[in-house]
Amino acid sequence: MTGKSEKKDAPEDGEQEELVKKLEEAETKAGEYLQMAQRIQADFENFRKRTQRENEEFKAFATAGLLSEMLSIVDDLDRALEHAGEENDFVAGVRRIRQNLMKILESKGLTEIPAEGKFDPNCHEALCVVEADTDGEIAEVFQKGYRIGDKVLRYSKVKVTKKKEEKIEGE
């Protein structure tokens, strides 16, 4: 009796092969599902990063419009301070207002484009040329330029030097 009951508990060769086959299929499917889950997770992470980047770009774009309009106020304050006579309480107050306004604009990512040294067409706009001993230097700044991050919001309007041409005798 014990021999018969042991035979019934142990699977037959055909059953065992079938179980091994089903196990291999299940492992294959589990591997496929794992790969699929990993791809979905990677796609979601890429989507999250792209959405965050797009939101930041949109925010910067929306801010750029307002900052651009605020620059006209900064220009007006600069002109007023440029033509102010003696330093008095009123002039000092206007100077502080300009400083406060610039602090606010800088906190939103605005930076002034340097307008000394070599002319850079990527951030300067040449309005006129003047002869000098050097070539391609900024001689005068008509209007300051500003950028937000790497994007130029307003180009610096400048006067650029051009090297004097030497006249050849006989011409």
KOLPAMAR-925679 format. One line per field, with one value per residue (C-alpha): residue in one letter; chain; x, y, z. Coordinates in nm, 4 decimals. Each point is the difference from the previous one (the first is absolute). Last residue first. Example, Ala and Ser with C-alpha at 12.3 -4.5 7.8 and 13.67 -1.06 7.14 Angstrom:
<pts>
residu <- c(S,A)
chaine <- c(A,A)
px <- c(1.3670,-0.1370)
py <- c(-0.1060,-0.3440)
pz <- c(0.7140,0.0660)
</pts>
This chain:
<pts>
residu <- c(E,G,E,I,K,E,E,K,K,K,T,V,K,V,K,S,Y,R,L,V,K,D,G,I,R,Y,G,K,Q,F,V,E,A,I,E,G,D,T,D,A,E,V,V,C,L,A,E,H,C,N,P,D,F,K,G,E,A,P,I,E,T,L,G,K,S,E,L,I,K,M,L,N,Q,R,I,R,R,V,G,A,V,F,D,N,E,E,G,A,H,E,L,A,R,D,L,D,D,V,I,S,L,M,E,S,L,L,G,A,T,A,F,A,K,F,E,E,N,E,R,Q,T,R,K,R,F,N,E,F,D,A,Q,I,R,Q,A,M,Q,L,Y,E,G,A,K,T,E,A,E,E,L,K,K,V,L,E,E,Q,E,G,D,E,P,A,D,K,K,E,S,K,G,T,M)
chaine <- c(A,A,A,A,A,A,A,A,A,A,A,A,A,A,A,A,A,A,A,A,A,A,A,A,A,A,A,A,A,A,A,A,A,A,A,A,A,A,A,A,A,A,A,A,A,A,A,A,A,A,A,A,A,A,A,A,A,A,A,A,A,A,A,A,A,A,A,A,A,A,A,A,A,A,A,A,A,A,A,A,A,A,A,A,A,A,A,A,A,A,A,A,A,A,A,A,A,A,A,A,A,A,A,A,A,A,A,A,A,A,A,A,A,A,A,A,A,A,A,A,A,A,A,A,A,A,A,A,A,A,A,A,A,A,A,A,A,A,A,A,A,A,A,A,A,A,A,A,A,A,A,A,A,A,A,A,A,A,A,A,A,A,A,A,A,A,A,A,A,A,A)
px <- c(4.6240,0.3728,0.0769,-0.2101,-0.2575,-0.0179,-0.3441,-0.0948,-0.1121,-0.3740,-0.1525,-0.3560,-0.2825,-0.2447,-0.3594,0.0073,-0.2416,-0.3222,-0.1292,0.3002,-0.0540,0.2763,-0.1604,-0.2218,0.1933,0.0468,0.1440,0.0823,-0.0843,0.2277,0.3285,0.3161,0.3312,-0.0473,0.3056,-0.0038,0.3213,0.2587,0.1621,-0.3353,-0.2593,-0.3640,-0.2764,-0.3738,-0.2980,0.1805,-0.2313,0.1671,-0.0812,0.0824,0.1700,0.2816,0.2021,0.3175,0.0614,-0.2761,-0.3744,-0.0679,-0.3523,-0.2088,-0.1651,-0.3698,-0.0797,-0.3149,0.2098,0.1854,-0.3260,-0.0788,0.3516,-0.0172,-0.3225,0.1574,0.3076,-0.2159,-0.2112,0.3217,0.1306,-0.3357,0.0241,0.3599,-0.1097,-0.2844,0.2187,0.2650,0.2931,0.0482,-0.1410,-0.1941,0.0453,0.1480,-0.2321,-0.3067,0.1441,0.0689,-0.3505,-0.1518,0.2144,-0.1062,-0.3634,0.0527,0.1551,-0.3285,-0.1601,0.2728,-0.0362,-0.3716,0.0568,0.2929,-0.2061,-0.2400,0.2904,0.1799,-0.3197,-0.0516,0.3592,-0.0361,-0.3239,0.1627,0.2921,-0.2380,-0.2040,0.3132,0.1271,-0.3354,-0.0315,0.3534,-0.0811,-0.3255,0.1806,0.2610,-0.2757,-0.1841,0.3221,0.0692,-0.3566,0.0331,0.3332,-0.1549,-0.3028,0.2275,0.2035,-0.3211,-0.1232,0.3243,-0.0166,-0.3609,0.0929,0.2915,-0.2310,-0.2607,0.2682,0.1297,-0.3584,-0.0563,0.3270,-0.1017,-0.3426,0.1510,0.2534,-0.2698,-0.0454,0.0815,-0.2962,-0.1723,0.3186,0.0546,-0.3538,0.0585,0.3255,-0.1492,-0.2784)
py <- c(10.7417,0.0539,-0.0487,-0.2684,0.1305,-0.1817,-0.1228,0.0787,-0.3060,-0.0143,0.0642,-0.0959,0.2184,-0.2017,-0.1136,-0.2852,-0.2727,-0.0555,-0.3265,-0.2073,-0.3621,-0.1734,0.0615,0.3017,0.2651,0.3758,0.2711,0.3564,0.2787,0.2474,-0.1583,0.1570,-0.1086,-0.3764,-0.1584,-0.1685,0.1462,0.2026,0.3378,0.1714,0.0816,0.0060,-0.2404,0.0260,-0.1836,-0.3246,-0.2394,-0.1968,-0.3461,-0.2563,0.2660,0.0196,0.3247,-0.0259,0.1904,0.1410,-0.0471,-0.2704,-0.1382,0.0746,-0.2936,-0.0822,-0.3282,0.0904,0.1018,0.2337,0.1812,0.0455,0.1210,0.2345,0.1566,0.0496,0.1662,0.2274,0.1022,0.0654,0.2316,0.1834,0.0523,0.1269,0.2460,0.1257,0.0217,0.2044,-0.0722,0.2977,0.0033,-0.2912,-0.0522,-0.3505,-0.0861,0.0789,-0.1916,-0.3031,0.0180,0.0077,-0.2956,-0.2012,0.0802,-0.1152,-0.3195,-0.0855,-0.0838,-0.2540,-0.1462,-0.0566,-0.1743,-0.2046,-0.1299,-0.1789,-0.1503,-0.1050,-0.1631,-0.1758,-0.1254,-0.1225,-0.1791,-0.1573,-0.1256,-0.1499,-0.1659,-0.1432,-0.1332,-0.1627,-0.1495,-0.1410,-0.1557,-0.1418,-0.1503,-0.1552,-0.1514,-0.1283,-0.1551,-0.1629,-0.1351,-0.1467,-0.1602,-0.1505,-0.1217,-0.1659,-0.1672,-0.1208,-0.1348,-0.1939,-0.1304,-0.1108,-0.1738,-0.1762,-0.1099,-0.1266,-0.2053,-0.1389,-0.0942,-0.1711,-0.1884,-0.1173,-0.1072,-0.2037,-0.1577,-0.0908,0.2103,-0.1517,-0.0190,-0.2937,-0.2050,0.0462,-0.1228,-0.3162,-0.0876,0.0547,-0.2382)
pz <- c(-5.4067,-0.0247,0.3622,0.1695,0.2410,0.3309,0.0863,0.3543,0.1946,0.0615,0.3388,0.0957,0.1351,0.2098,0.0498,0.2506,-0.1126,0.1935,0.1444,-0.1019,0.1024,0.1966,0.3404,-0.0466,-0.1869,0.0065,-0.2220,0.0961,-0.2444,-0.1791,0.1066,-0.1389,-0.1536,-0.0039,-0.1620,-0.3422,-0.1419,0.1843,-0.0710,-0.0507,-0.2653,0.1109,-0.0970,0.0580,0.1446,0.0801,0.1852,0.2768,0.1455,-0.2701,-0.2140,0.2581,-0.0064,0.2042,0.3218,0.2168,-0.0352,0.2567,-0.0435,0.3092,0.1726,0.0478,0.1762,0.1974,0.3026,-0.2380,-0.0790,0.3705,0.0777,-0.3006,0.1314,0.3412,-0.1507,-0.2186,0.3010,0.1962,-0.2752,-0.0107,0.3768,-0.0235,-0.2696,0.2216,0.3119,-0.1790,-0.2300,-0.2304,-0.3466,-0.1333,-0.3728,0.0243,0.2885,-0.2124,-0.2962,0.2215,0.1493,-0.3484,-0.1098,0.3081,-0.0816,-0.3602,0.1386,0.1745,-0.3359,-0.0750,0.3485,-0.0589,-0.3314,0.1329,0.2934,-0.2345,-0.1940,0.3209,0.1293,-0.3319,0.0020,0.3604,-0.0864,-0.3069,0.2125,0.2599,-0.2733,-0.1621,0.3350,0.0820,-0.3494,0.0201,0.3403,-0.1410,-0.2970,0.2324,0.2204,-0.3063,-0.1313,0.3401,0.0166,-0.3508,0.0890,0.3142,-0.1973,-0.2561,0.2762,0.1714,-0.3361,-0.0479,0.3585,-0.0522,-0.3255,0.1729,0.2836,-0.2487,-0.1793,0.3282,0.0958,-0.3367,0.0290,0.3477,-0.1202,-0.2799,0.2348,0.2548,0.3061,0.3397,0.2392,-0.1807,-0.0090,0.3708,0.0704,-0.2015,0.1732,0.3437,-0.0700)
</pts>
